[in-house]
Amino acid sequence: MRKRCRRWWLLGGLCLIWLGSALWQAYKPLPPGVGIERPWRAASEVSFLADLTYVDAAGQRHSEQAIFDAAFELIGQARRLVLLDMFLFNDFAAAQGDAHRPLSAELTDALLARMAQVPGLRVIVLTDPINTVYGGLPSAHLERLRAAGAQVVVTDLAALRASNPAWSGPWALCCGWLGNADEGGWLPDPFAAGKVTLRSWLALANFRANHRKTLVADHGDDWVALVTSANPHDASSAHGNVALRFSGPAARDVIASEADVAAFSGAPLAGLPLADETGPVDGPRLRVLTEGAIGRALVAGIDAAKAGEALDVAVFYLADRDVVTALKAAQARGVALRVLLDPNEDAFGRKKNGVPNRQVAAELVAAGVPVRWCDTHGEQCHAKLLLHRGSGEAMLIVGSANFTRRNLDDLNLETSVQFVAAADHAAIGDALRWFDSQWHNTPQRFYSIDYAHHADDGFLRRLWYRVGEAAGLSTW
């Protein structure tokens, strides 16, 4: 009897330790700079960019890419500083499916070439440890950049709150402090050919990420930033993506935001050009948003739409309950909504089950919201965009953040920008034309298909969406 009691006390104690660690990982203080709304800045030289993938009348897939071409152009003229933060910066899975553009090598070569041309150029690269399989394999791209003198910062994801506390709680106690070894291991690499350690797999299950996609470079006497949904990842090169390019003080706000990440990752950056504080701004304006600030801006933007005004949404993942509720409320008060979603069918050669978008789409359609699917053929409809057009000004939010709890609740690291201008501003017009082209097919270009094509309101998948979103057990 005493032995049995001791076992129960031991089991209870272990459960309390697990629960305590999980709660700490879920609610511990945020690192400095996470979930910040930067000040509104006067917007100058703002342009909207998009990567397009479509199928022609013969069923042939085509891609027209602009985002990384613009990035390489910026890098190619920089003389003082290039700072970038990219989530996927690798050639993993590039052998699967169709031929891919070697974006990771192109980016590495562009940086190295410019460093050779301008010996004093400072290059700072921030990235996610997924590119080394969480320390289990070396990254040839990052090592080449280090060897040439670039400062490479691999984000300390352990500083972030846990999006999957059920695992991150015990992981912090048993495994997180062990580190990793990049000589390979005995388990299959989850992303490509090769072998990695058990520690790589254990780290992967945390589902934490620095999911940002930003680039800043000097441009003459000014600074130019690119905030995008696109990754320099070979297997992502056919994805549809969007970006905003802009100059001025807001570009330096992006630098300040990245300096915060470097600092809590143990690599403080000195001597960076940071923006001064500013007062009220009239006319076209822009502000940099990160993490939870993006979610607040999205909900506020949807809530601000009045009857007769228009809201367009295009996003890879739509799952966040506050955003879904706001969209249904907007439909109920007479806002003209259009929601374009990825069918969540393809992930680098692997098939997915449609969660969460198909379950959210069923909920929106039941509320009267028009929904269409991107007509994907192995690639992903990877944009993250909200466009609100009112009677006067229009508002556009673009960036790295999907509309999910993980992306909008101070869990993943994310960067988006919010741009407000007259409805006839060139960037707003280009964003609207992009959305219209995605929503309406032409005889030679097929971008989207009807909701009925991927409709799915099955109970078990709907239950998995709600549990996965709330508990953080999912990958979205």
VEXSENU-414889 format. One record per atom (N, C-alpha, C): y, z, x. Coordinates in steps of 0.02 Angstrom, whole numbers, plus 32768, in hexadecimal, padded with zeros to 4 digits. Example, Ala and Ser with C-alpha at 12.3 -4.5 7.8 and 13.67 -1.06 7.14 Angstrom:
2
7EE481868294 7F1F81868267 7F5B81868294 7F9081628282 7FCB816582AC 8002818A8285 
***
This chain:
476
7FC480008029 800080008000 803F8000802B 803F802B8061 807B802D808C 80857FEB80B0 804E7FCC80C7 80557F8B80E8 80727F5880B9 805B7F59807A 80757F2A8049 80BF7F35803D 80D37F758038 811A7F84802E 81447F6C806A 81287F7780A6 814D7F6080E1 81567F1480E0 81217EF180CB 81277EA880C8 815D7E938097 815F7EB6805D 81937EA5802C 81D87EB58046 81DE7EEE8068 82207F008085 82347ECD80BB 82037EB880E3 82117E868117 82267E4480F7 82007E2E80C4 82117DF080A2 82567DF48082 82647E2D8061 82A67E368043 82DD7E358076 82D17E5680B0 83047E5680E5 83117E108100 82DB7DE98109 82E47DA48120 830B7D7A80EE 82FC7D8480AE 83207D5F807A 836A7D71807A 83797DB18084 83C07DC68086 83E37DA880C3 83C07DA680FB 83DE7D878137 83EA7D3D812A 83B97D1B810E 83C07CD480FD 83FC7CCA80CE 83FF7CF28098 84357CEB8068 84797CFA8088 847C7D2E80B1 84BB7D3F80D1 84D47D0880FF 84A57CEC8126 84B97CB68153 84CE7C78812C 84A97C6980F6 84BB7C2F80CD 85007C3780AE 850F7C738094 85507C7F8076 85887C7A80AA 857B7C9580E6 85AE7C90811B 85BA7C47812D 85847C208134 858C7BDA8146 85B17BB2810F 85A77BC780D1 85C77BA38099 86107BB6808F 86237BF380A2 86667C0C8091 868E7C2480CD 86767C19810A 869B7C318144 86DF7C0E8149 870F7C2B816E 87517C0D8172 874E7BC6818D 87797B9B8171 877C7B568188 879D7B5281CD 87887B2381F7 87AC7B198236 87F47B038229 88227B128256 88677AFC824D 886B7AB08243 88957A9C8214 88A17A558208 88767A3481D5 88437A5881BA 88167A3B8188 88357A438142 88327A0E811A 884A7A1080D5 88957A1080CF 88B779E880F9 890079EA80FE 892079AD80DC 895879BA80B9 8984798480A3 89BE798080D4 89C2794A80F8 89FC79418124 8A39792E80FB 8A7679348117 8AB2792680EF 8AB678DD80DA 8ADA78D180A4 8AEA788C8091 8B16786F80C7 8B08783280DA 8B2F780E810D 8B4777CC80F0 8B8177B58107 8B97777280F5 8B647740810F 8B4D771480E3 8B1876E580F4 8B3576A4810E 8B2076918148 8B3776528165 8AFC7629817B 8B0375E78173 8AD075B78189 8A8A75CA816F 8A8675D8812E 8A4675EA8110 8A2375AB80F9 89E475A3810C 89BD756A80F6 8977757F80E3 895C755D80B2 8919756A8098 88E9753680B6 88B0754E80D0 887E752380EE 883B752E80CB 881274FA80CB 87D0750080AC 879E74D480CF 876074ED80D3 872674C680E7 870274B080A8 86F6747080A0 86D874558064 8691743C8072 8663744C8046 862074308047 860F74198000 85F873DB7FFB 85EA73BE7FB9 85B0738D7FBF 859673787F86 856173477F82 857D73087F61 856D72CE7F7D 858572907F60 855672767F2A 8566723C7F0D 853F72227ED6 84F772127EEA 84EC72077F2B 84A871F87F43 848172377F56 84A072727F4E 847E72B07F5E 848572C57FA7 84B072A47FCD 84BB72B38013 84EF72EA801A 84E1731C8044 85117353804F 8543733F8085 858373518078 85B9734380A7 85E1738280B3 85FC738A80F0 862873C38100 866873A98120 869F73C48109 86E173B68125 86FF73F8813A 87077403817B 871B74448195 8761744281B2 8787747681A4 87CB747A81BD 87DB74BC81DF 87B674F181CE 87CB753581E1 87C3753F822D 878875318248 8780753C8290 87A3750682BA 87AE74CB829C 87D7749B82C0 881E74B882C9 883774D98295 887974FA829C 8876753382CE 883F755882CE 8837758F82FE 883775758346 8812753F8352 880F75248396 8853750883AC 887974EC837C 88BC74D4838C 88E9750E83A1 88E57546837D 890C75818390 88F9759B83D5 88B9759F83E2 88A275B78424 88BA7588845A 88B87547844C 88C87516847F 891175138495 893E75358470 898475368485 899C757B8499 897175AF8493 898575F484A1 899475FC84EB 89C6762684FA 89D97634853F 89DA767F8550 89DD76A9851D 89E276F1852A 89A577178512 8990770D84D4 895B773684B6 8935770F8482 88F477158484 88C87702844D 889F773F843B 88A4775583FD 887D778E83E5 8856777783A7 8815778283A8 87EE776F836E 87BA77A5835F 87AA77A9831F 877677D68307 874A77AE82D9 870B77A482EC 86DD777982C7 869B779D82BB 8685779E827E 864877C0826B 860B779E828A 85FD77608276 85C4773B8291 85DD770B82C7 85CC77198305 85E076F0833E 85A176E38366 857676B6834D 853576AB836C 8517766A8354 84E176568373 84BC761A835E 8479762C8340 847276698326 8433767D8305 8424764E82CB 83E4764282C1 83CB761B8287 83E375D38288 83FF75BC82BF 841A757882C0 83E4754382BD 83A6755682CB 8370752482CA 835675198284 836A75418254 834F753B8210 8377750A81E7 835574E281BE 837774B68190 8398747B81B4 83D174648198 83F3742A81B2 8415743A81F5 842C74058215 8452740D8254 849274338246 84A7745D8274 84E27485826C 8515747482A1 855474808291 8589747B82C4 858474B882F2 858574AF8333 857E74E98361 85C0750F8367 85D375308332 861575528331 861A75898364 85E375AF8370 85E775E6839F 85F475CC83E6 85D3759783F9 85DE757A843C 8623755A8440 8639753A840A 867B751B840A 86B275508413 86AA758983F1 86DC75BE83F8 86DA75DB843F 869F75E98458 869A7603849D 86B975D284CF 86A9759384C9 86C4756184F7 870F755A84F1 8729755E84B3 8772755884AA 8796759284CC 877C75CE84C5 879B760884E5 879676038531 875C75F1854A 875475EC8593 878075B585B0 8785757D858D 87AE754685A5 87F7755A85A9 880F757D8575 885575918576 886275C785AA 883375F485B5 883B762685EA 883E7604862F 881875CF8638 881B75AB8678 885D75878681 8879756D864A 88B87549864D 88F375788656 88EF75B48638 892775E4863B 890B76258658 890C762D8699 88EB766786B8 890476AB869F 894176AF8688 895B76EF8670 894D76FD8627 892B76D08606 891E76D985BE 88F1771685B2 890577408584 88DD777A8571 88B377698534 887277708539 884477618502 881F77A184F0 882377B284AF 880277EE8495 87D477D7845C 879577E88460 876477D5842D 874578148411 874E782083D0 872C785683AD 86F578378383 86BD7859837D 8686783D8357 865778758340 862678618319 85F6788F82FC 85B778928327 859678CB832C 855978CF8355 851E78A7833A 852578888300 84F0785C82E8 84E478238319 85197810833F 851377D8836E 84E977E883AC 84DB782983B6 84AB783D83EA 846D785D83C9 846478508389 842E786F8362 843078BB836E 846E78D68367 847A791E836D 8464793983B1 8475791383E5 846679288429 842279148443 83FC78F0841A 83B778DF842D 83B078A08456 83E478758457 83E27837847E 8428782A849A 842D780D84D5 846F77FA84EE 848977BD84C8 84CB77B784C3 84EA777C84A5 8505775084DD 84EB771484E3 850176E68518 854B76D68510 856376CF84D3 85AA76BE84C8 85D776F884DE 85C6773484CB 85F0776D84DE 85EC77798529 85B277708547 85AC777B858F 85D4774885B6 85D5770A85A0 85FE76D785C1 864876E985BE 865D77018585 86A47714857D 86B5775085A9 8689778185AA 869577BB85D6 869A77A6861F 866D777B8633 866C77668679 86AC7741868D 86CC7720865C 870A76FC866A 874777288666 873F77678652 877877958650 879077A6860B 8770778D85D7 878477A08593 876F77E98586 8795780B855C 8783784E8547 875B78498507 871C785C8509 86F0785884D0 86E3789E84B6 86F178A88475 86EA78EA8455 86B578E3841E 867D79058426 864A790883F2 8659794583C7 8663793A8387 867A796E835A 864979A98356 866579E58357 863D7A21834E 86337A2D8304 85FE7A1282E8 85F27A1882A0 85E37A5F828B 85CB7A8A82B9 85BB7ACF82A7 85F97AF58293 86357ADC82A6 86737AFE8292 86827AF48248 86637AC28229 86717AB281E3 86477ADE81B5 865E7AE28177 86357B048144 85F77ADA8135 85C57AFC811B 85857ADB810E 85887AB780CB 85767A7780CC 856D7A54808D 85277A5D8071 84F87A73809B 84B37A828086 84A27AC9809E 84C27AFC8080 84B97B40809A 84727B5A8097 84497B3F8069 84037B568065 83DF7B4A80A7 83F37B1480CC 83D67B09810E 84037B228146 84447B178140 84717B2A8178 84717B748185 84627B9D8152 845E7BE5815D 84287BF7818F 83E97BE78182 83B47BF781B3 83BA7BCE81F3 83D37B9181EF 83DB7B68822C 84097B89825E 84407BA78245 846E7BC98273 844D7C038296 841D7C238275 83FB7C5C8293 83C37C4882C3 839D7C1482AF 83607C0582D5 83687BCD8308 83957B9E82FB 83917B608322 83D47B47833C 840A7B55831A 84497B37832D 845E7B488373 844E7B828389 84637B9983CB 84377B7E8403 84017B5983F1 83D47B408425 83EF7B04844A 841F7AE0842B 84357AA2844A 84027A6C8442 84047A39846D 83D57A018469 83CD79E284AE 839E79B684B5 8392799384F4 8390794884E6 83B47920850E 83BA78D984FF 838778AE8525 835278CD853E 831E78A5855F 82EB7888852F 82F6789284EE 82C7787A84BC 829678B284AA 826A78A3847A 823C78D68463 81FC78B7844A 81DD78D78419 819C78C18401 819D78AA83B8 81D778B08397 81DC789C8351 82017859834B 81F378328317 821677F28310 826177FB8304 828877CF8321 82D077CF8316 82DD77BE82CC 830577E582A8 831077D78261 833B77998255 835B777E8289 838A77468280 8375770682A2 834B770982D5 833A76CE82FC 82F676D9831D 82E376A98348 82A676B1836E 82B076E783A3 827A770683B8 827E773983EB 8268777C83D1 826C77AF83FC 825577F283EC 828D782483F8 8290785783CE 82C2788C83D5 829E78D083CE 82C3790483DB 82A7794783D7 82A679628390 827F79968386 828079B98346 82C679D48338 82EA79E8836C 832D7A048362 835D79D08344 835379908352 837C795C8333 8371795A82E8 8332795D82D4 8321795D828D 833C799B826A 833779D4828B 834F7A12826D 839B7A108264 83BE79F38294 840779ED828F 841A79BC8258 83F579858252 84037953821E 8404797181D8 83D779A081CB 83D079BD8188 840C79E68172 843B79F3819F 84787A16818A 84A579EA815F 849F79A88166 84C879788141 85137982814C 8526799E8186 856D79A18198 8580796081BB 85C1794F81B7 85D7791281D8 8622791281E4 863578F5821D 867978DD8225 86797895820D 868E788B81D0 8687784B81AD 86C7782181B1 86F5783481DC 8736781181E0 872F77CC8201 875F77A181F0 8764775E820E 87AE774F8218 87C977618252 881077588260 881A773982A5 8853771882AC 886776FC82EC 88B376FE82F0 88CE77168328 891677168334 892276FA837A 895676CF837F 896976B383C0 89B576AA83C2 89D176AE83FE 8A18769E8404 8A22765483F9 8A5D764383E0 8A6E75FD83D1 8AB875F483E2 8AC675E0841F 8B0B75E18436 8B237628843B 8B5C7636841A 8B77767A8419 8B5B76A383E0 8B33768683B5 8B1A76A88379 8AD076B6837F 8AB476D2834A 8A6D76E18346 8A5176C18306 8A1576A7830B 89F5768682D2 89B176A782C7 89A076B48288 896076D38276 893976A58247 88F776AB824C 88CA768A821E 889C76C08202 889D76C981C1 887076F9819F 884476D08171 880376D88178 87D576A98159 879576CB8140 876D76A4811C 872A76B98109 86F576998136 870A76718167 86DC76498190 86C8766D81D0 8689766681E3 866E76828220 8661764B8254 8669765A8295 8653762B82C9 8608763282D5 85E2761F82A4 859A762A82A1 857A75E78291 855075CF82BD 8536758B82B5 851675808271 84EC75AF825B 84C975A6821C 84F675AD81DF 853475C481EA 856475C881B3 8594758C81B2 8589755C81DE 85BC752881E7 85C474F981AC 859374F6817F 859A74CC8143 85B474F38107 85C07533810F 85D8755B80D7 861E754480C0 862B754D8080 866F75458067 869775848076 86D3757D8091 86FD75B680A3 874675A78098 876F75DC8099 87B775D58091 87DA760080C5 881B75F280D0 884276178101 888C761180F1 88B376418109 88FC763B810B 8912763E8154 893F76118165 895F761181A7 89A87622819C 89C3765081C5 8A09766681BB 8A24767F81FD 8A6676838200 8A87769A823E 8AB776D2822E 8AD376F08262 8B057724825A 8AE9776A8260 8B0F779B8246 8AFB77E2824E 8AB777F28231 8AA377D081FB 8A6177DE81DD 8A2977CE820E 8A33779C8239 8A00778D826B 89F977C7829B 8A3077E882AB 8A2C782382D7 8A0D785E82B3 8A1178608271 89ED7894824B 89A2788B8252 898B784D8256 894478428262 8930785E82A7 895B785382D9 894E786F831C 894978BB8318 897878DB82F4 8977792482EE 8937793C82CD 89217918829A 88E4792A8277 88A7792682A5 88A478F382CE 886C78EC82FD 887079208335 88AC79338349 88B37967837B 889679A98362 889C79B78321 887E79F38305 883279F2830D 881379B88300 87CA79B38307 87B579BC834F 87D9799D837D 87C979A483C4 87CE79ED83D9 88027A1083C0 880C7A5683D4 87D37A8283BE 87BC7A7D837F 87867AA9836B 87427A918384 87417A5583A3 87047A3D83C4 87047A4D840E 87347A768425 87357A8C846A 87547A5D849B 877C7A2C8482 879C79FB84AE 87E579F2849A 880F7A2484A3 88557A1E848F 887779E384B2 88A279C0848C 88C4798584A5 890D799684AF 8925798F84ED 896A799E84FD 8992795D8503 89D4796384F9 8A01792C8505 89FE78F484D3 89EA79038495 89E678CF8462 8A2978C8843D 8A3A788C8425 8A7878828400 8A70789883B7 8A8C78D183A5 8A8578EC8362 8AC578E1833B 8ABF78D982FA 8AF978CA82CF 8B22790982C2 8B6378FF82BB 8B8F793682A7 8B8B7941825D 8BA0797C8247 8BA3798981FF 8BD9795D81E0 8BD0794E81A0 8BFF7922817E 8C12793F813B 8C4B792A8121 8C61793F80DF 8C49791080A9 8C687913806E 8C5478E78036 8C59789D804A 8C2B78768031 8C27782F8042 8C2B78078002 8C5777D68000 8C5D77A97FC7 8C3C77667FD8 8C2D773F7FA4 8C1076FE7FAE 8BC777017FC1 8BAC76CC7FDF 8B6576CC7FF2 8B5677078021 8B20772B8013 8B107766803A 8AC5776E8040 8AB377928074 8A6C77988084 8A5F77DD80A2 8A2577F98093 8A12783880B4 89C8783780C6 89B8785B80FB 897478608114 8953789C80F4 8917789380DA 88F178C780B9 88AE78D080DB 8897790E80DF 8854791A80FA 882D794780CB 87EB793B80C8 87BB796680A7 87D179788060 87D679B98051 87E579D0800E 882679B57FF2 885779A7801D 8896798B8006 888D79467FE7 885A79227FFE 884C78E07FE0 883478EA7F98 880779197F8D 87EF79267F4A 8827793B7F1B 885379667F33 888B797C7F08 88B879417EF6 88C579157F26 88EF78DB7F19 88CE78AA7EE9 888C78A07EF0 886978747EC2 886D788C7E7A 885E78CC7E70 885F78E87E2B 88A678E67E10 88D778F87E39 891D78F77E22 893278B07E11 891D787F7E3A 892F783A7E2C 891178217DEB 88D278347DDE 88B178207D9F 88D378427D64 88E078837D6C 88FF78A97D35 8945788F7D25 896878727D56 89AD785A7D4C 89AF78197D25 897777F67D20 897777B57CFD 897F77C07CB2 89AE779A7C95 89BD77A07C4D 899D77677C26 899D776F7BE4 8982773C7BB8 89A576F97BC6 897E76C57BCB 899976837BDA 899F76727C23 899B76A57C4F 899C76987C97 895676887CAE 895076737CED 8910765A7D07 88F776847D41 88B676907D42 889476B27D7A 885876887D8F 885676767DCF 881D76527DEA 87FC767D7E1F 87BA76827E1C 879376AA7E4B 875D767C7E69 8758767D7EAB 8721765B7ECE 8707768B7F03 86C8769E7EFE 86B076D17F2D 866476CC7F37 864F76DE7F72 860876DC7F84 85E177127F60 85FB774F7F60 85DC77877F3C 860F77A77F0E 85FD77AE7ECE 862577D37E9D 85F978097E7F 860978497E8F 85DF78807E77 860778BE7E68 864178C87E85 866779067E7E 867879137E35 8668794F7E1D 866F795E7DD6 86B9795F7DC0 86E679767DEB 872D79767DD8 8747792F7DD0 873279027DFC 874878BC7DF7 8729789C7DB9 86E978A77DAC 86C978897D71 86EA78A27D31 86F778E37D2D 871878FF7CF3 875D78E27CE9 878278DA7D1F 87C678BE7D1B 87C478757D03 8793784E7D1A 878D78097D04 877E78057CB9 8751782F7CA2 8741782E7C5A 877D78437C30 87A378737C48 87DF78897C24 881478517C23 881A782D7C5A 884977F57C5C 883677BF7C2A 87F577AF7C26 87DE777F7BF4 87EE77977BAD 87E577D77BA1 87F277F27B5E 883B77EE7B4A 886977F17B7A 88B077EF7B68 88CD77A87B6C 88A377757B76 88B977317B70 88CC770E7BB1 88B7772A7BEA 88C377087C2A 889276CD7C2F 88AA76957C4B 887F765A7C55 885976627C96 881A76747C91 87F076837CCB 87C2764A7CDD 87B776427D1E 878176177D38 8760763C7D72 871F76427D6F 86FA76667DA3 86C676387DC0 86CB762B7E02 869D75FF7E26 867576297E56 863276287E51 860876547E77 85D2762E7E9D 85BF76487ED7 858476327EF9 854776487ED1 8513761E7ECB 84D876337EA4 84AC76677EC7 84BF767C7F05 849776AD7F2A 844E76977F2F 844776597F44 8405763A7F48 83EC76307F8F 841A76257FBE 840776138002 842676428035 83FF76538069 8418767C80A0 83F5766680E0 8410763180FF 83F9761B8141 83AE760C8141 839A75E28113 835475CD8110 832875F980E5 8342763280CE 831B765E80A3 8336765A805B 830B765F802B 831F765D7FE5 832F76A47FCC 836376A97FA3 837976E87F86 836B76E77F3A 837277217F1B 836077277ED4 839B77247EA5 83D777127EBD 8410770A7E91 843777497E84 842177837E9C 844577C27E93 847B77C77EC9 84B877DC7EB8 84CF77F67E77 84F377C47E4B 850377877E65 8530775B7E41 851677467DFD 84D677397DF7 84BC77207DB8 84BE77567D82 84B577947D96 84B977CB7D65 850177D77D50 853077D57D80 857677DD7D6F 858E77A27D45 857877667D56 858C772C7D30 857677317CE7 853A774A7CDC 852277537C97 855077827C71 856577B87C93 859277E87C73 85D677C97C64 85EF77A17C92 863077817C87 862C774D7C4F 85F877247C50 85F176F17C1C 85EB77117BD7 85C777497BD3 85C2776C7B93 860577847B7B 863477907BA9 867777A57B98 86A6776A7B8D 868D772C7B93 86B576F17B86 86D476D17BC3 86C476EA7BFF 86E276D07C3C 86BF76907C51 86E476597C5D 86C4761C7C76 86AB76257CBE 866C76157CCA 864D761C7D0C 862B75DB7D1E 863475C57D5C 860E758D7D79 85F075A37DBB 85BB757F7DCF 8599758C7E0E 85AC75567E41 85B375697E7F 85B775387EB4 857475137EB7 857774D17EC0 853B74A87EC4 852574A67F0D 850374DB7F21 84F074E37F68 84AC74C27F76 84A474AC7FB4 8467748C7FCB 845574A78010 844774E88013 843675098051 84707530806F 84AD75198063 84E8753C807C 84FE75708048 853375958058 854E75C8802B 859575B78017 85A775CA7FDB 85EB75C57FC3 860D76077FD7 862A76088013 863976458037 8682765C8030 86A9763B8007 86F0764E7FFE 86F676937FDF 873176B27FEA 874376F07FC9 878D76E87FB5 879976D77F76 87DC76C37F61 87EB76DA7F1A 882976F27F10 884477007ECE 888876DF7ECB 889476B77E97 88D476957E8D 88EE76A57E47 892976C47E44 894A76D57E05 898976AB7DFE 898C76857DC9 89C7765B7DBC 89E876727D7B 8A25768C7D82 8A4B76A17D48 8A8276717D37 8AB176887D0F 8AE9765C7CFB 8B1B76537D33 8B1D76817D63 8B4B767B7D9B 8B2676757DDC 8B1776AE7DFB 8AF676AE7E3C 8AAA76A97E34 8A8A76957E6A 8A4176947E6E 8A2C76C37EA5 89EF76DC7EA0 89D4770B7ED1 898F76F47EE8 898476F47F29 894676DD7F47 892B77137F76 88EB77247F6F 88C977517F9E 888F772A7FBD 888D77287FFF 885A77038025 8846772D8061 880777298075 87F2774C80B1 87A8775480B7 8793778A80D7 874C779480E7 872677B980B1 874877DB8084 8727780C8058 870977EC801A 86C777F28013 86A777E47FD3 86BD78197FA1 86B2780B7F61 86C878397F2D 868E78677F1A 867C78927F4A 864678C17F42 865C79067F58 863779397F45 8647797D7F5A 864879837FA6 861679657FC7 8612796A8010 8651794D8031 866C79188015 86A578F78033 86E87915801E 86EB79377FE6 872B794C7FCA 873379987FC6 870479BE7FE0 87067A077FD8 87057A2A801C 87287A0D804E 87307A2C8090 86ED7A3780B3 86BF7A0780AB 867E7A0C80CB 867979D88103 8671799880F1 867979638124 86C07960813C 86CA79488179 870D7935818F 871D78F08175 875778E88156 876B78A98137 87B6789D8143 87CA785D8144 8811784C8144 881C78128114 884B781C80E6 886477E780BB 88B077E780BC 88CE77B480A1 891677B1809B 892977A18053 896077BF803E 897B77B47FFB 89BD778F8002 89C277567FE3 89FC772A7FE9 8A1A77207FA4 8A5C772B7F9E 8A8077227F5F 8AB976F07F6B 8ABE76BE7F41 8AF1768A7F48 8AF976677F05 8B2B763C7F02 8B3476127EC7 8AF775E77EBC 8AE975D77E7E 8AAD75B17E6E 8AAC756C7E8F 8AE775527EA1 8AE975107EC1 8AE975137F0D 8ADC754E7F2A 8AD675537F73 8A9B75297F8A 8AA1750A7FC3 8A6D74DB7FDB 8A2974FD7FE2 8A27753B7FFC 89E7755E8005 89C6756E7FC2 89F075827F91 89D575907F4E 89BA754F7F2F 89E075197F36 89CA74D97F1B 898974C27F3B 898374CB7F7D 894674B67F9E 890A74E17F88 891675227F7E 88E0754D7F66 88CA75397F20 88FA75287EF5 88E975137EB0 88C474D17EB1 88DB74A27EDA 88B874617EDD 8871746A7EF8 886974987F29 882674A67F41 87FA74C17F09 881474F17EE3 87EA750E7EAE 87DB74DA7E79 880D74B27E66 8801747E7E33 87CB744E7E4B 87CC743C7E8B 879A740D7EA4 8754742C7EA2 8750746E7EAD 870F74907EA9 86F674977E61 8724749F7E34 871374AB7DED 8700746A7DCA 872574347DDA 871B73F47DB9 86FD73C37DEB 86C273A97DDD 86A473787E08 86C373337DFD 86B973077E2D 86CC72C17E25 868B72987E2A 868E72577E19 8651722E7E1D 8633722C7E64 865B723A7E98 864372367EDC 863D72797EFF 865572AE7EDE 865372F07EFE 863D73247ECB 860573457ED9 85EA73787EAC 85EF73BB7ED0 861A73E67EB6 862574287ED3 860574607EAA 860274587E68 85ED74907E3E 85C374777E04 859F74A77DE6 857374987DAD 857D74CD7D77 856474BD7D3B 856E74E97D01 854B752C7D0A 8565755D7CE6 854875A17CE8 84FE75A17CD5 84EA75797CA4 84A5757B7C8B 8472756A7CC1 848875477CF6 845975327D2A 8439756D7D4E 845F75A37D58 844475DE7D7B 8449761E7D50 844E76167D0F 845576517CE4 8418767F7CEB 842676C07CF2 83EF76F07CFB 840877347CE4 83ED774C7CAC 8400778E7C93 83C377BA7C8D 839277AF7CBA 835577D77CB8 836378217CC6 833F784C7CA4 834C78947CA8 834178B07CEE 830A789E7D0E 82FA78BC7D4F 832D78A97D84 8343786B7D84 837678577DB6 83B978767DA5 83C8787C7D65 8406789D7D52 840578E67D68 83CC79077D60 83C5794C7D75 83CC79517DC1 83AE79227DE6 83B379247E2F 83FB791A7E46 841F78ED7E24 846678E57E35 848C79267E2E 848379487DF5 84AB79857DE9 849679BD7E1A 845579C47E27 843E79F87E55 845379E77E9D 844979A87EB0 845A79957EF4 84A4799C7F02 84CE79897ED2 8517798E7EDB 852D79D77EDF 85117A017EB5 85277A477EB3 850D7A6F7EEF 84CF7A637F03 84B07A8C7F37 84B77A707F7D 84CC7A317F83 84D47A137FC5 849279FD7FE4 845E79F57FBC 841D79E27FD6 841679977FDF 844979717FCB 844779297FCE 846A790F800C 846478CE8017 848778AE8050 84C9788F803C 84DB78927FFA 851B78757FE6 855278AA7FE5 
***
